[in-house]
Amino acid sequence: MAFGRLERSARPAPMSDINMTPLIDVMLVLLVIFIITAPLLTHAVKLDLPKISSTPNQLKPDKIEFAVDAAGQRYWNGEVVTRDEAAKRFAVEGKKQPQPEIHLRADHAAAYGTVAETLADASKAGLSKIGFVSEPETR
């Protein structure tokens, strides 16, 4: 391979052409490698997967509105209940699957002890989805 002119002079001029031969050799080798390996990448195992025709059964949990007013009175979905009766109902609801959501509304003047007792009764029954409901502050 010649990298310059055949004439010999005292000062050879710099070569201004790029030698493309190594680049073409590398590209041809890569092309051959890809041609050989491409069929191996598409090899797949054929499986007979089971077909299901039923739709998933998504049960939405019940929602229990529990309220405590300023006098300490407890309400289960609008019905007046005592602490013992509420604890029994919490125990029944705690055994259900999926567990119901408890939405707890407490009057801002309600005693903290009443709300804490309600939370303790729900926790003892195994209920974990308890949310506090409040009114937005007006300015």
Secondary structure, 3 states (H helix, E strand, C coil): CCCCCCCCCCCCCCCCCCCCHHHHHHHHHHHHHHHHHHHHHCCCCCCCCCCCCCCCCCCCCCEEEEEECCCCCEEECCEEECHHHHHHHHHHHHCCCCCCEEEEEECCCCCHHHHHHHHHHHHHCCCCCEEEECCCCCC
